[in-house]
Amino acid sequence: MRHFDYARAESAQQAVAAHGSDREVSFLAGGTTLLDLVKLDVMQPDKIVDINGVSLDEIERLDDGRLRIGAMVTNTALARDRRVVEDYAVLSQALLAGASTQLRNKATTGGNVMQRVRCPYFRDGVSDCNKREPGSGCAAIGGVNRTVHAVLGTSDDCIATHPSDMCVAMIAIGATIEVQGPEGVREIDFADFHLLPGDTPAREHALEPGELITHVVLDAPLDGSRSGYLKLRDRQSYQFALASSAVIVQMDGNTITDARVAMGGVGTKPWRAPEVEAALKGKSASERLFAEAAKLAFENAIAYSQNGYKIPLGQQAIVRNLSDLTAA
Amino acid sequence: MSDKPQSIIGAGVPRIDGPDKLSGRANYAADNLPPNLAYGYGVFSTIASGKISQLSVDEARQMPGVIDIFHHSHFPSLYRTPSSFAQGNKVEETRLPFEDERVYYDGQFVALVVADTFENARAAARRVKVTYAADKAVANLDQGVEANGTQAGSGNHDRGDAASAFDSAAATIDATYRTPVETHNPMEMHASTAWWDNGDLTIFDASQGVVVARNALAKIFAIPPERITVHAPYIGSGFGSKLWTWPHAIATAAASRELGRPVQLVVPRQQMFTTTGHRPETRQRLRLATDDNGRLVSLRHESINTTSYTDQYVETCGSVTKSLYHCPNLTVSHETTQVNRGTPTSMRAPGAAPGLFALESAIDEMADAVGIDPVQFRLDNYAERDESKDLPFSSNHIVEATKRAADRFGWADRKPEVGSMKEGREIVGYGMAACNWEALKMACDARVSIRADGTAFASCATQDIGTGTYTIVAQAVSDVTGIPIDRITVKLGDSSYPDGPVSGGSWATATTLPAIAGAARNALDEMKRYATGSNGAFAGASSDDLEVADGGLRNADGKQVSFADILQAGRYGSADGEAHTEGADSKYSYRSFGAHFVEVRWDPGISRLRVARVVSAIDVGRVINETTARNQVEGAVVMGIGMGLFEATEYDERNARPVNNDYAEYVVPVHADQPEIDVILLDYPDLAFNEYGARGIGEIGVTGLAAAVANAVHHATGKRIRELPITLDKLMDDVPQVRSA
């Protein structure tokens, strides 16, 4: 391993202060992405600030009904939290569909938001990759791109999917990210946090250098809604989504009064599909409606050499999830 | 061999090495940390074809802890092994590490950094600067055939006139099947820990064959084999990738000699996809023809597999095709084509695994073409003798295996029409396939000692690769001597023990047990000599009058003396026996048989395919250990599901680099993918083969399974998938075409 400086912080302020900003610095939470990528020599931090000592592992209900999740709450703890299970089933299911038990026990909420892409051309340290070496190109285009590459939100510079399941549920629920920076705290709408690759795929999120995620605050649950996460993949566990859907529906009889739909495995960021939601609202639930609505999500999709199947598969993920949630 | 009731042979004796493995005491190659150990880490080529134009170690040499950096201009001169299977010095990749500046595949060793810690070695390895003059890489089979054509392989067979029989037949099929590269991916990564002491080499290596590794290293270092000891007491499985010595072990031993201190090297997971073998890509054309009664009249199986530029490896896909079915006109041919990949090697059921995917898919297509139930079609066409060798089978119960598995599975409930069996949202598909594997047996030596403390000790330079060899050796010693399992110590995986076989080809059981039993009998004969000697417990008696009973000897009068007392009386520490047994004769065709029945579930609404149920009936001669045998078949079925649905090493067609080179992206079945697996072990002793009647069980279970899955998929979906793996995208309708490159 390359040598790096190590600091241990006991508060978010301390962590941010320890970070500084002139060198390559990484915060260490669960380490499930960082340690991998450092060992692969893809990330080469000069300094690591360990935030396992900061007290950000609480989940609290706010007076306005929202749920505030500390950045260091583990994926396992979040998935098993009673309030999450009862009010945000989609989030609990998404978390439990991700990774393995061992990884979920280490991985944190903030770390999951910050996880890096699984594109093998990014991880190999050799191939052309605009995330790793801006300007070098994107080897995934025209290469092996069946599993962890997107059909939505892609650019000529990057087509890697955002790998998180948790974030797909969060963007469907609606959430705010609270950030501690050198100048104080600020909030970022979850939907604005992850950035499309465009022509700057190395810039993946809205954090400024030295900023640290302290909390994710979930919007209050939609009254009387049902929600679920459906993840489609080759094997039934321990694989990133080929396509997934997070769906929240509110019904009045057979009429959909409100709906939230987001997708994983198909987009370069956690992908909310407002056009699908709009098509569902006020309509009577039916397989045909679901199919027509789901189609809208992929109107601008681009199929690459091996991943065109994700366009129908993504629609199937939405349709089946809606179908199950609206079944009497 | 005795045939007592409640014989220990066949019993489900728990693995005697289980406690050591569970408690972490089992000693794997990289667990050895001798004093003054240095750590190696490779620098691997990032092109697949060309030359190193410059290799600079200046920066790397300045890194902390670096001891030395080896590469093609700084490496001792070694020698090539003749790589002979017969001589027992085979390697798969004959090119020596750092032999020259040529690069033949991505992930080839181009340098080896040795440092004081693993981390320092790895950090420095990344500072070695290599520039290349790259040539256009040949990245896959089709590119290989186009660029290089094909080279003749081996294992071909021809009888009758398949072409004219095909042309005049009542019904025919002509189909081409493809299987991808698969990578073994044992959990334990390849690793070597080596040191030299006054010119003697000791190496702990993750090896399925310590004797062959020793002999190959002796050739490579030009020293007598007696000066080398290869240890592999435990390996974290191999599936064939650890059969033969790979460049990392040679480089580790060489570096250790140069530096005069122990060196350890662990091959990173990424390079286990490049430099330690793989199952090659195949393209197989099957042409079958039947007469009016659905009897095969012509069968052609023509296979091409990829090999490296440095060595020819032939995947004998038609090995089973020669003899499984009765067919007077038959051609099997194997060719290879060179691509820029490392040298392939045997992977569990080499030849038969990809070969039976093609053959048993084609048999189903043929049955379909003539409108005969696939089970009936096979029963109608199974061969009664080995027509390729013109020999009878020693023991063949494939008809019973097929019928029993069909009954257990409920094949009679199958509705033949495609997609006609539905349950909720899922379409149910039933498929089946035959499985087959040659029964092999090698020469073997073994030693057994019965000791004065009442225990026994058995040793043989074969290995337990996780399959249960330690345990079945103990069972054989116990069977012959009557000494209980818990008083028997078994030592394997050390080349200084009596020569034993490579753990491969499913031959370890059939090879090792007769030698062990012979050695145990010889030890008992020695024991009887002590007992009947002048101061012996049965002084003056004849050995012939003594029988073995309850851990001792007994005479006709019922006098019984324990082995311990006999040895104590003569002041002997032990009674020892050695034995040598020969390989198989050629009086019969020795093969194992079986059939797999598979239920798949296809949910078209979410494009989810899963294997829901497997019933396998296996005829491998006598089962030595019911537990480990069943475990071998169950594990092989899981591997077959992986082959059928998931596994493929994906190479970038532009540069021949394996892309999905880790456990996350190289998809094998996980627990959630396991179906209900029901294994029927027929257990008919094949006493023509060896005294235990055992033919070996490691590989047969993986053969045919992928075809059974493909046949079930066809039954469910109507789609005949001829290219593995059967991923969901291959079953989807209306997949959009590429809109961008």
Interface residues (C-beta under 8 A of the other chain):
Chain A: M1 R2 H3 D41 R118 P120 Y121 R123 D124 V126 S127 A139 I141 G142 G143 V144 R146 T147 V148 L230 L232 D234 R235 Q236 S237 Y238 Q239 F240 L242 A301 I302 A303 Y304 S305 G308 Y309 I311 P312 L313 Q316 A317 V319 R320
Chain B: T46 P64 E119 R122 A123 R126 Q270 G605 I606 S607 R608 R610 L645 F646 E650 Y651 D652 R654 R657 V659 N660 N661 D662 A664 E665 V667 V668 P669 V670 H671 A672 D673 T727 L728 D729 M732 D733 D734 V735 P736 Q737 V738 R739 S740 A741
